[in-house]
Amino acid sequence: MNYIAFLRGINVGGHKKILMADLRLLFESLGYTQVRTYIQSGNVLFSAEREKGLAENISEAIQIKYGWEVPVIVKTAEALRTIFE
């Protein structure tokens, strides 16, 4: 299934800077596929086999790698499409 992750507070005003290439690698290290980022905003499109625990896994991986607490919201691409229709 396809998902969109919204990472709050990264790359804002020079704080919590993460290169998008590094963010893609982080998502891939979690086993996610078709990982793409949108500009420098921390919005990530990706595919995963199961939905349970995605936001928690991503947030925890960022905490481990960078030492930052970053809130993460994950929505299915379909749910987001419905919001905008």
Secondary structure, 3 states (H helix, E strand, C coil): CEEEEEECCCCECCECCCCHHHHHHHHHHCCCEEEEEECCCCEEEEECCCCCCHHHHHHHHHHHHHCCCCCEEEEEHHHHHHHHC
